[in-house]
């Protein structure tokens, strides 16, 4: 069982930056692939960034070059650095985890609001 807690959201002007953090419980964090998803009102939840257990990353086309995902296994944490934010980045952001051999993400944080004003 993995518990996830996000922090770092808030209100920022367009062009600004935010850094989201996700703290995970458990002793085998390094064996889990992590991801950041987001969901805007009226939209489906979408994958923003995926971070493998080995630290490799993949991003949605809409955030490539602006967002950077990373992890610190010593701190059981994963991060999402968001630069040059746009109003369309406004959403609830979720941290998610899956064991490295799983294909779906069964563990989710409670979500955190990011609002970008124009």
N, C-alpha and C positions, 0 to 999 in steps of 0.2 A: 504494500500500500504506500502510495506517495501522496503527500499533501503539498500544495503549491500556494504561495501567497505573493501576489503582485504588489508593487509599489512604484511610485514615481510619476504617476499620471498627473493631469491637471489641465489648466488653460494656458495657451501660448498663442502669440500672434503668428501669422503666416511668415515663413522664413526663419522662424525660431527653431529651437532644439529642445528635446526632452530625452531623458534616459529612463527607460523602464527596467525594473529589476524583478526577478522572480526567485524567491527562496524556496528550496525544496527540502522536505524531510527525508529521512532514510539514510542508510549507510552505503548504498550502492549507486549513488547518483551518477557516477561515471559510466554506468552501464545503460543509462537511459538516453535516448534521443529526445531532444526538446524542440519546442516550436512556439512561435507566437502567431496567434490568429487575431482577427478583428471582425467586429460586426457593427455596421452602421444601421441606424433605424431604417426599416423597410428592406434591408439587404440581407443576403445570406452570409453566414460566417465564412470568411476567406482566410487562407493561409498567407501570412505575411513573410515569415522567415522560418526556416528549419535548420536546426543545428544538430548534427549527428553526435553520437557518443564520442567520436574521434575529433570533433570540433569543426568538421566541414560544414559549410553553410550554403543554403539556397534561398533565393528571394523571389517574391512576386515581381513581375515586370514593373508594376506601378511604383515600387519602392527601391528598385535597384539604383545604386549610386547615392542614395539618400539615407538608407537604413543599414545598420550593421549589427548583426547578432553575434554574441560571444558567450562563453561559459567559463566559470571558474570552479573546477571540481573540488578544490580545497575548501571552497566556501559554499558548496552545494547550491550554486546560484547560476542563473542565466540572465543575460542582459539584452536589451534592444536599444541601441543608440539611434535616435531619430533626428536627422538634420534636415534643414530646408523644408520644414513642415508646410503642408498645404491644407486648405479647408477641407478638401476631400479625404484627408487622413483622419478626420474626426470620427471616432468610433469608440466602442468598448473593446479594449485589448485583453486577450486571454493568453495566459501561459499554459502549455500543455506538455504532457510527458508520455512516453511509451518505452517499454523495455526494448532494447536494441533489435530484438528479433520479431517484435510485433509490427503489424502493418497499420494499426489504428492507434489513436491516442485515447486511452481510457481514463487518464488523470488530467483534471482541469483545475485551474485556479478560479477564483470568484469573479475575476474580471476587474478592469480599472478603466475609468473614463479618461479619454484624451480628447480635448476640444481645441481646434485651431480656428482662431478668428481671422477674418479677412481685413 
